[in-house]
Amino acid sequence: MASLMRGAATRPSPPSRTEARAAIAGVRALLTLGALVTAACAPPRIELVLTVPEPYAAEVSRLVVRALAPQSAAPFNCDALAFGQVDPLIAELATERRYRPIDRRGTFALEPVDRLAPKVFLVDGLAEGETRIVTACGEIGAVDRDQTLALLAEPVPSLATSGLGPIAATLGAPPPTLKLELRDAQERRVEGVAVVVTVQSASGAEMPLLGTTRAGTAELALKLPPRAGPFLAEVRPKWWDGRVAAVPGVLVRAPVIRPLPAAAADFRAGRVGQGGTPGIAVLALPGAGEAAVLQLIRDSSAPGGLREVPPKASIPGPAKLGMMDFPGRDRDVPVLVSARPCPGGSGATWVEVQPDGAHTPKCFTPPAAGVEPLALLSTHECLAAKETGAPRVVAIMEGGTSGLYRPDGTLERPLFPGQPLLPRASGCVASEDGASYRLWLLRHLGDTSGVGLTAALEQPGGRLFGPLPWRGLELGVDFPGPLEDSPRPFLATQLQGNSFTVSRVLAGVQEELPWFRILSADPVPAMPVATRGGDIDGDGHLDAVSLLEMGRQPQETAGWALWVSSAKQHRGQHIAGPVNLEGLRLQRPWLGLIDLDEDGADDIVLGDVAETPGSGSGQLAVYFMGR
């Protein structure tokens, strides 16, 4: 099939024209486009002979004929028209003659056409009610003698898209098979219809697959991308009236399941091992009133590629887990915060977890004495943080009080004192002019609706702009670490009507007011309860992974799925698809992205959060991406 070069050249005036007539009769319909005139001799003729097979011959009531002259700047042929590869505007500009509908009985005079320019003749057969039921197409070059062009009408199919569900594909396994069903306008299964399937991914487009229906169905084994990630299988039957059917899918490895020795209350992903080796910090709950940090560090010789570093101590709970990026250190440090009195000092307990599992307690001053922590926010290092020494951890306590902490665990200042606002997420974004900001997303204390967050921007020097309303979901916000994308967006889940989107968003300040600009808003099939940003295909651009809570009936266990969205766009939206998690035992999943195997692509990590302390063992599931 010919590919289309977009654009169109100005059509030159034809050097000669012709008169034409058309005659149609019976199953074998004859159209004669006559006398393509030259200046000095008898005009050559083109005879178009159209065959309409049964049962469609008896159902065709009228024919519509078009003569198209493709331009050299935008060439196309019948196959390109048949499989929807020609921009409708290009086809319209190339239309030299569009004849009035012809009744299938009788002889009719037609207008002349240019004899020198190559032509594509397109004939549509219409049933009563103007439904297009067959189409024929033929090509011919310059006419210097009498010629006959035989055209065979083919049925116009409809594709049963209801049977085209998302594609589950596993690296190393046999490729999945796409099953298609095609019917005609009378709901009859159609035989011998060609179907083209093209797989689009971050790696580009794979070679198209061509199949043909037998008894109305076709099965095609897909040619998958060379590396893990989302893809779209685009399906186009020949002469189909509908738009291209895009079937989403994600190619992943089978997950590595790692049982945990105790129930887990929280997880953090980071470079927690000695020298910055990637791993997962787990807030383990060995029993009621206890908290400790179990670490799983990358080790290619260990089962599943993860080596377990058990805690050497525990602290009285409840405690909250965070991750700090201390200046001058080569690793991320897991941190525990508890309201329990600090051993041998005043204030509350602040614990740094060492690579060997040791817990190093410190004292810190909580924003409000004697209250339990609700959360410990970890934030990526911003340009502003490097310049000003701004804090990188927020401790949020009961009652809506919160504080910004320096890397040594000392209180810098209370955050939003006197306001019933709970910081829900904090991270670094950039504007179109390259300025770097820390964005705080806040929720009013007592607001359980999950929407209507408040946003505030902090510029270098610590000045806050805002707050102002932002419609998003608090569990669907993420601030990715540094990527090659510039400026750097953040991710936000939005509720639009009764559906959800995952948006990539820029931020900035104009005339002392924050602004937000949505770069893209891609629909997701269910409510995202968490969204993480990273680079799952190693191209340096922002991909998004969302954890979806699927529909469930009362008294049933929650259903979960992943929605993986590539930075690459196709037809105006990011290439995305689902990963079904039915085979995993998940109570309340935690989602993280980190390059555990250090192959240049972030891996997807799912932790199982226990409903209650001491409720048995948990598990970690890792989908290794990359090649």
C-alpha positions in Angstrom: 0.0 0.0 0.0 1.2 3.4 -0.8 1.9 5.8 2.0 0.5 9.3 1.8 2.7 12.5 1.6 0.6 15.3 3.1 0.1 18.5 1.2 -1.3 19.3 -2.3 0.0 21.0 -5.4 -2.1 23.4 -7.5 -3.8 21.5 -10.3 -2.7 22.6 -13.8 -5.3 23.3 -16.4 -5.9 20.1 -18.4 -4.6 20.2 -21.9 -7.6 18.3 -23.3 -11.0 17.2 -22.1 -13.6 14.7 -23.1 -17.3 13.9 -23.1 -18.5 10.7 -21.4 -21.5 8.6 -20.9 -22.4 5.7 -18.6 -24.6 2.7 -19.0 -25.5 0.3 -16.2 -27.3 -3.0 -16.6 -27.8 -6.1 -14.6 -25.3 -7.8 -12.3 -22.5 -6.8 -14.7 -22.8 -3.0 -14.7 -21.1 -1.2 -17.6 -20.1 2.4 -17.4 -18.6 3.9 -20.5 -16.7 7.2 -20.0 -16.1 8.1 -23.6 -14.1 10.2 -25.9 -11.0 11.6 -24.2 -10.4 14.2 -26.9 -7.1 15.0 -28.6 -6.6 17.9 -31.1 -5.9 16.0 -34.3 -7.4 12.5 -34.2 -10.4 10.5 -33.0 -10.8 10.7 -29.2 -9.7 7.6 -27.3 -12.1 6.2 -24.8 -12.0 4.7 -21.4 -14.5 2.0 -20.7 -15.2 1.3 -17.1 -16.6 -2.2 -16.5 -18.1 -2.6 -13.1 -19.0 -6.1 -11.7 -21.2 -6.2 -8.6 -21.4 -9.7 -7.1 -24.4 -11.2 -5.6 -26.2 -10.6 -3.2 -25.3 -7.0 -3.6 -26.2 -6.5 -7.3 -29.9 -6.8 -6.6 -29.6 -4.4 -3.6 -27.7 -1.6 -5.4 -30.1 1.2 -6.5 -27.7 3.9 -7.4 -24.1 4.4 -8.2 -21.8 7.4 -7.4 -18.7 7.9 -9.6 -15.7 10.1 -8.7 -12.7 10.7 -10.9 -9.6 11.7 -8.8 -6.3 13.0 -10.0 -3.7 12.5 -7.2 -1.1 15.2 -7.2 2.7 14.4 -7.3 3.1 16.2 -4.0 0.5 13.9 -2.3 0.3 10.7 -4.3 -2.1 7.8 -3.4 -3.7 4.8 -4.9 -6.7 2.6 -4.4 -5.2 0.6 -1.5 -4.5 3.9 0.4 -8.1 5.0 -0.1 -9.4 1.5 0.9 -7.5 1.4 4.2 -8.1 5.0 5.3 -4.5 6.2 4.7 -5.6 9.3 2.7 -6.5 12.5 4.5 -10.1 13.4 3.4 -8.9 16.9 2.6 -6.3 15.5 0.2 -8.9 13.3 -1.5 -11.2 16.2 -1.8 -8.6 18.4 -3.4 -7.7 15.6 -5.8 -11.3 15.1 -7.0 -11.5 16.2 -10.6 -15.1 15.1 -11.2 -17.9 14.1 -8.9 -20.8 12.9 -11.0 -24.4 13.0 -9.9 -25.8 9.7 -8.6 -26.6 7.3 -11.5 -29.6 5.1 -11.5 -28.5 1.5 -12.2 -30.7 1.3 -15.2 -30.3 3.4 -18.4 -27.6 5.4 -20.1 -26.5 8.8 -18.9 -24.2 11.6 -20.1 -21.2 12.4 -17.9 -18.9 15.4 -17.9 -15.4 15.0 -19.5 -12.2 14.4 -17.7 -8.5 15.2 -18.4 -6.9 12.6 -20.6 -3.2 13.1 -19.5 -3.3 13.1 -15.7 -3.3 9.6 -14.1 -6.6 8.8 -12.6 -8.2 6.9 -9.7 -11.9 6.0 -10.4 -14.0 5.4 -7.3 -17.5 3.9 -7.6 -19.8 3.6 -4.6 -22.9 1.4 -4.8 -25.8 2.7 -2.7 -28.8 0.8 -1.4 -32.3 2.4 -0.8 -31.8 5.0 1.9 -28.4 6.0 0.6 -26.4 3.4 2.6 -23.1 2.6 0.9 -23.0 -1.2 0.6 -20.2 -1.8 -2.1 -17.2 0.2 -3.4 -15.0 -0.3 -6.4 -11.8 1.4 -7.3 -9.4 1.4 -10.3 -6.3 3.2 -11.5 -5.3 4.3 -15.0 -2.5 6.4 -16.4 -2.5 8.8 -19.4 -4.9 7.8 -22.1 -3.6 7.7 -25.7 -5.7 4.8 -27.0 -9.0 3.1 -26.2 -8.8 1.3 -22.8 -11.0 -0.8 -20.6 -10.7 -0.6 -16.8 -12.4 -3.5 -15.0 -13.7 -2.7 -11.5 -14.9 -5.3 -9.0 -17.3 -4.0 -6.3 -16.4 -5.1 -2.8 -18.7 -5.1 0.3 -18.4 -2.3 2.8 -18.0 -4.1 6.1 -18.7 -3.1 9.7 -16.3 -4.2 12.5 -17.7 -5.7 15.7 -15.6 -3.5 18.0 -17.5 -4.7 21.0 -15.4 -7.9 20.9 -12.1 -6.0 20.8 -11.0 -5.8 24.4 -7.7 -4.7 25.8 -4.7 -6.9 24.9 -2.6 -8.6 27.6 0.9 -9.3 26.4 3.9 -10.8 28.1 7.5 -10.4 27.0 8.9 -13.8 25.9 5.5 -15.4 25.5 3.8 -16.2 22.2 2.3 -13.1 20.7 -1.4 -12.6 21.4 -4.0 -13.2 18.7 -6.5 -10.5 17.7 -9.8 -12.0 16.7 -12.0 -9.9 14.4 -15.6 -10.3 13.1 -16.9 -8.4 10.1 -20.5 -8.1 8.8 -22.1 -6.2 5.9 -24.9 -3.6 6.0 -27.5 -6.5 6.3 -25.6 -8.1 9.2 -24.4 -10.9 7.0 -20.8 -12.2 7.7 -18.6 -11.2 4.8 -16.1 -13.4 3.1 -12.6 -12.4 1.8 -12.4 -8.9 3.2 -8.8 -7.7 3.7 -7.9 -6.3 7.2 -4.8 -4.3 8.1 -3.5 -4.2 11.7 -0.7 -1.8 12.7 0.9 -1.7 16.1 1.9 1.7 17.4 4.2 2.2 20.4 7.0 4.4 21.8 9.3 2.5 19.4 7.3 3.6 16.4 5.0 1.7 14.1 5.6 -2.0 13.4 5.2 -3.4 9.9 1.4 -3.8 9.1 -0.2 -7.2 9.2 -2.6 -8.1 6.5 -5.3 -10.7 7.0 -8.5 -11.9 5.2 -11.8 -12.9 6.6 -13.0 -16.5 6.3 -16.7 -16.9 7.1 -16.7 -13.4 8.4 -13.8 -13.7 10.9 -10.1 -13.2 10.9 -7.4 -14.0 13.4 -4.0 -12.2 13.4 -1.0 -12.9 15.6 0.3 -9.5 16.5 3.8 -8.2 15.9 4.7 -6.6 19.2 7.1 -3.8 20.0 10.7 -4.7 20.9 10.5 -3.5 24.5 7.9 -3.3 27.3 5.4 -0.6 27.5 1.9 0.4 26.2 0.9 0.0 22.5 -2.1 0.4 20.3 -3.2 -2.2 17.7 -5.0 -0.1 15.0 -7.5 -2.2 13.0 -8.8 -1.1 9.6 -10.9 -3.4 7.4 -10.9 -2.6 3.7 -13.5 0.1 2.7 -14.7 0.4 6.3 -16.8 3.5 6.9 -15.8 3.8 10.6 -12.7 5.4 12.1 -9.7 3.3 12.8 -10.4 1.0 15.8 -7.6 1.4 18.3 -7.2 -1.6 20.7 -5.1 -0.7 23.7 -2.5 -3.1 25.2 0.6 -3.2 27.4 3.6 -5.4 27.0 5.2 -6.4 30.3 7.2 -9.2 31.8 5.4 -11.6 34.2 5.6 -9.9 37.7 8.2 -11.0 40.2 6.4 -11.7 43.5 8.3 -11.2 46.7 6.6 -12.3 49.9 7.2 -10.1 53.0 7.8 -11.6 56.5 5.3 -9.2 58.1 2.4 -7.0 57.2 3.3 -3.6 55.6 1.7 -0.2 56.3 3.6 1.8 53.7 6.3 1.7 51.0 8.9 4.1 49.5 11.1 3.6 46.4 14.5 5.2 46.2 18.3 4.7 46.1 18.4 3.3 49.6 21.3 0.9 49.4 24.9 1.5 50.1 26.3 3.8 47.3 22.8 4.6 46.0 21.8 1.1 45.0 18.0 1.2 44.2 15.5 -0.6 46.5 12.3 -0.4 48.4 11.8 0.6 52.0 8.9 -1.1 53.7 7.2 0.2 56.9 6.7 -3.2 58.5 4.2 -3.9 61.3 5.6 -6.9 63.1 3.0 -6.5 65.8 0.6 -4.1 67.5 2.3 -0.9 68.7 5.5 -1.6 66.8 7.1 -0.2 63.6 10.3 -1.0 61.7 11.8 -0.6 58.3 12.5 -3.6 56.1 14.6 -2.9 53.0 14.7 -4.8 49.7 17.9 -3.8 47.8 18.7 -4.6 44.2 21.0 -7.7 44.0 21.2 -9.7 40.8 22.3 -12.8 42.6 19.3 -12.7 45.0 15.9 -14.4 44.3 13.9 -12.1 42.1 16.8 -9.7 41.9 16.1 -8.2 45.4 18.1 -8.8 48.6 16.3 -8.5 51.9 17.8 -6.3 54.7 15.8 -7.0 57.9 15.5 -4.3 60.5 17.9 -4.5 63.5 15.4 -2.6 65.7 11.9 -1.4 66.0 10.3 1.7 67.6 7.0 2.1 69.4 4.3 2.9 66.9 2.4 4.3 65.3 4.9 5.8 62.9 5.0 7.2 59.4 7.5 6.5 56.7 9.3 9.0 54.5 12.4 9.3 52.3 15.0 12.1 52.5 17.7 13.2 50.1 20.3 14.6 52.4 22.9 16.9 50.8 26.2 15.3 50.4 25.0 11.7 50.8 25.1 9.1 48.0 21.8 7.5 49.1 18.2 8.2 49.9 17.6 7.7 53.6 14.3 6.1 54.9 13.0 8.1 57.8 10.4 7.2 60.5 8.5 9.8 62.5 6.6 9.0 65.7 5.0 11.1 68.3 6.6 8.9 71.0 9.0 10.8 73.3 12.5 10.9 72.0 14.9 8.6 73.9 17.1 10.6 76.2 15.8 14.0 75.0 12.8 16.2 74.4 10.4 16.2 71.5 9.3 13.3 69.4 11.2 10.4 67.7 12.9 10.8 64.4 14.6 7.7 63.0 17.1 7.3 60.2 17.4 3.8 58.7 20.9 2.7 57.7 21.8 0.4 54.8 22.5 -2.5 57.2 19.0 -2.2 58.8 20.1 -0.2 61.9 17.8 2.4 63.2 19.4 5.7 64.3 17.0 7.7 66.5 17.1 11.5 66.8 14.9 14.1 68.4 12.7 16.5 66.6 10.2 19.2 67.5 6.8 18.4 66.2 4.5 21.2 64.9 2.2 20.3 67.8 3.3 18.4 70.9 1.7 15.0 71.8 -0.2 14.4 68.6 0.3 11.4 66.2 1.8 11.9 62.7 -0.6 11.5 59.8 1.9 11.5 57.0 5.5 12.3 56.1 5.8 13.8 52.6 8.9 13.1 50.6 9.8 15.6 47.9 12.2 15.6 45.0 15.0 18.1 45.1 14.2 21.3 43.2 16.5 23.9 41.8 15.1 26.2 44.4 16.0 23.8 47.2 19.6 23.6 46.1 19.9 27.4 46.0 18.1 28.2 49.3 18.5 25.1 51.4 14.7 24.8 51.5 13.4 21.8 53.5 12.5 18.6 51.7 10.3 16.8 54.2 6.9 17.8 55.6 5.6 16.1 58.8 1.8 16.3 59.0 0.3 15.8 62.4 -3.2 15.2 63.7 -5.4 18.3 63.9 -4.1 19.7 60.6 -0.8 21.0 61.8 2.3 20.5 59.7 5.9 21.6 59.6 8.8 22.0 57.1 11.9 20.2 58.2 15.6 20.7 57.4 17.6 17.7 56.3 18.9 17.3 59.9 15.4 16.9 61.3 15.1 20.3 62.9 11.9 22.3 62.4 12.4 25.2 59.9 8.9 26.6 60.4 5.3 25.5 60.6 3.5 25.3 57.3 0.4 27.4 56.8 0.0 28.1 60.5 -3.6 28.8 61.7 -5.1 27.3 58.5 -6.9 23.9 58.5 -5.0 22.7 55.5 -3.3 19.4 55.1 -0.5 19.2 52.5 -1.3 16.1 50.3 1.5 16.3 47.8 4.6 18.5 47.2 7.1 18.5 44.4 9.0 20.4 41.7 7.5 21.8 38.5 8.7 24.2 35.8 7.1 26.9 33.7 7.5 27.5 30.0 10.2 30.1 30.7 12.3 27.6 32.6 11.6 28.9 36.1 11.5 26.2 38.8 8.9 26.1 41.5 7.9 23.9 44.4 4.1 23.2 44.2 2.1 22.4 47.3 -1.2 20.7 46.9 -3.4 21.0 50.0 -6.7 19.7 51.3 -9.0 21.4 53.8 -9.1 19.4 57.0 -12.3 17.4 57.2 -12.9 17.4 53.4 -13.4 13.8 52.4 -14.7 14.4 48.9 -11.3 13.8 47.3 -11.7 16.8 45.0 -11.2 20.5 45.2 -7.6 20.7 46.3 -5.9 24.0 47.0 -2.6 24.8 45.3 0.3 27.1 46.3 3.6 27.8 44.5 6.8 28.4 46.3 9.5 30.2 44.4 13.2 30.4 45.2 13.6 32.3 48.5 10.6 30.6 50.0 7.9 33.0 48.9 4.5 31.4 48.5 2.0 32.3 45.8 -1.6 31.3 46.3 -3.4 29.3 47.5 -6.0 28.9 44.8 -8.4 26.1 43.9 -7.3 23.1 41.8 -9.8 20.4 40.7 -8.1 17.1 41.1 -8.0 14.0 43.1 -5.6 13.9 46.1 -4.5 10.3 45.4 -3.9 11.0 41.8 -1.0 13.5 42.0 2.7 12.9 41.4 5.8 15.0 40.8 8.3 13.0 38.8 12.0 13.2 39.3 14.3 15.0 36.9 13.8 13.8 33.3 15.0 15.2 30.0 11.6 16.9 29.6 11.9 20.6 29.9 9.9 22.4 31.2 8.9 19.7 33.8 5.2 19.0 34.2 3.5 17.3 37.1 0.7 14.7 36.9 -2.9 15.2 38.2 -6.0 13.1 38.1 -9.0 15.1 37.2 -12.7 14.5 37.4 -14.4 15.7 34.3 -18.2 15.0 34.4 -18.5 11.4 35.3 -15.2 10.3 33.9 -11.5 10.7 34.9 -8.4 11.9 33.1 -4.7 11.8 33.9 -3.3 15.2 32.9 0.2 16.5 32.4 0.3 20.0 33.9 2.7 23.0 33.8 2.7 25.7 36.5 4.0 29.3 36.8 3.4 32.7 38.2 2.0 35.8 36.4 1.2 39.1 38.1 1.7 37.5 41.5 -0.9 34.7 40.8 -0.1 31.1 40.1 -1.3 29.6 36.8 -1.7 26.1 35.5 -1.8 24.9 31.9 -2.9 21.4 31.0 -0.7 19.9 28.3 -2.8 16.8 27.8 -5.8 15.2 29.5 -6.1 11.5 28.7 -9.1 9.5 29.7 -8.8 6.5 32.0 -11.4 3.7 32.2 -11.9 3.9 36.0 -11.0 6.0 39.1 -7.3 6.3 39.7 -6.4 6.0 43.3 -2.7 6.7 42.7 -0.6 8.0 39.8 3.2 7.9 39.4 5.4 9.5 36.8 8.7 8.3 35.5 10.3 6.8 32.4 9.2 3.2 31.7 10.7 3.0 28.2 14.0 4.8 28.7 13.5 7.6 26.3 13.9 10.4 28.8 10.3 11.7 28.6 7.5 11.6 31.1 5.4 8.4 31.2 2.5 7.9 33.7 1.3 4.8 35.5 -2.1 4.9 37.3 -3.5 2.4 39.8 -7.2 2.0 39.0 -9.9 0.7 41.3 -12.3 -1.2 39.1 -16.0 -1.6 39.6 -17.1 -4.1 42.2 -20.3 -5.3 43.8 -21.1 -5.0 47.6 -19.3 -7.5 49.8 -16.8 -8.3 47.0 -13.0 -7.7 47.1 -11.8 -4.6 45.3 -10.6 -5.1 41.7 -7.4 -3.4 40.6 -5.7 -2.6 37.3 -2.8 -0.5 36.1 -3.2 2.1 33.3 0.2 2.7 31.6 0.5 5.9 29.5 3.6 6.5 27.3 5.0 10.0 26.6 4.5 9.2 22.9 1.3 10.5 21.3 -0.6 9.1 18.4 -3.7 10.7 16.9 -3.7 13.4 19.6 -3.5 11.2 22.7 -0.8 9.4 24.6 -0.4 5.7 23.7 -1.8 3.9 26.8 -3.3 0.6 27.9 -4.2 -1.5 30.9 -2.5 -4.2 32.9 -4.9 -6.5 34.7 -4.0 -7.4 38.3 -6.5 -10.1 38.9 -3.8 -12.7 39.7 -2.3 -10.6 42.5 -3.5 -10.7 46.1 -3.9 -7.0 47.0 -5.8 -5.5 49.9 -4.8 -1.8 49.5 -2.1 -1.5 46.9 0.7 1.0 46.9 2.2 2.0 43.6 5.8 3.1 42.9 8.2 3.6 39.9 11.9 3.0 40.2 14.7 1.6 37.9 15.4 -1.4 40.1 17.5 -3.3 37.6 19.3 -0.2 36.4 18.7 -0.8 32.7 17.6 2.8 32.0 13.8 2.2 32.3 11.7 2.6 35.5 10.1 -0.6 36.8 6.5 -0.8 38.2 6.3 -1.8 41.9 3.1 -2.8 43.7 3.1 -3.2 47.5 0.3 -4.8 49.5 -0.7 -2.5 52.4 -2.2 -4.4 55.3 -5.6 -3.4 56.7 -4.5 -3.8 60.3 -1.1 -4.4 62.1 -0.1 -8.0 62.6 -2.5 -9.2 59.9 -0.1 -11.7 58.5 2.6 -11.4 55.8 2.4 -9.1 52.8 3.9 -9.1 49.3 5.7 -7.0 46.8 5.1 -7.4 43.0 7.6 -6.0 40.5 6.9 -5.5 36.8 10.4 -5.1 35.3 10.2 -2.9 32.2 12.9 -2.1 29.7 14.0 -4.6 27.1 
